[in-house]
Amino acid sequence: MIFPQWSLWLNKTNLPRWRLNRSLILWGIFTLNVIAFLGYGEHDEYKVMGLAPYGDGSLYQAQFKRFYELLPNGDYTIHTERILELYNVLTPRVRGSEFTQLHKDLAAALQLALEDIIFHIFTAFSHCNRLYPFGSRRRCRSKQ
């Protein structure tokens, strides 16, 4: 399978390309599974992320950390076979039924996992930026 590549662009200067690997596609599959678990379908990610501020992601953060592994150089892997562990935590929400605090906490944990992976990738790029004169002072990232 051939995967496309994408690049970060800063001030019209191309940084080294980061190969879009299997993990990025697996992240999408994993996210869709969690979204389905919460009673939503494809293209409803924004609804689940809208639930995240109302939950406490730390309650399931340890569980979600088992679903992925951060690797050197900004890479990561997703353990999609572990998604079934969610069924040990709570029952899937039926579309149209009310959200419980558990569902909100699960959405918040998904958001924390996404942030963890994204900041891992950005950190790898920031180390790479030290090789370039335009460096990290022209890039912005934040985390609460």
Rosetta blueprint (number, residue, H / E / L):
1 M L
2 I L
3 F L
4 P L
5 Q E
6 W E
7 S L
8 L L
9 W E
10 L E
11 N L
12 K L
13 T E
14 N E
15 L L
16 P L
17 R L
18 W E
19 R E
20 L L
21 N L
22 R H
23 S H
24 L H
25 I H
26 L H
27 W H
28 G H
29 I H
30 F H
31 T H
32 L H
33 N H
34 V H
35 I H
36 A H
37 F H
38 L L
39 G L
40 Y L
41 G L
42 E L
43 H L
44 D L
45 E H
46 Y H
47 K H
48 V H
49 M H
50 G H
51 L H
52 A H
53 P H
54 Y H
55 G L
56 D L
57 G L
58 S H
59 L H
60 Y H
61 Q H
62 A H
63 Q H
64 F H
65 K H
66 R L
67 F L
68 Y E
69 E E
70 L E
71 L L
72 P H
73 N H
74 G H
75 D L
76 Y E
77 T E
78 I E
79 H L
80 T H
81 E H
82 R H
83 I H
84 L H
85 E H
86 L H
87 Y H
88 N H
89 V H
90 L L
91 T L
92 P L
93 R L
94 V L
95 R L
96 G L
97 S L
98 E L
99 F L
100 T L
101 Q H
102 L H
103 H H
104 K H
105 D H
106 L H
107 A H
108 A H
109 A H
110 L H
111 Q H
112 L H
113 A H
114 L H
115 E H
116 D H
117 I H
118 I H
119 F H
120 H H
121 I H
122 F H
123 T H
124 A H
125 F H
126 S H
127 H H
128 C H
129 N H
130 R L
131 L L
132 Y L
133 P L
134 F L
135 G L
136 S H
137 R H
138 R H
139 R L
140 C L
141 R L
142 S L
143 K L
144 Q L
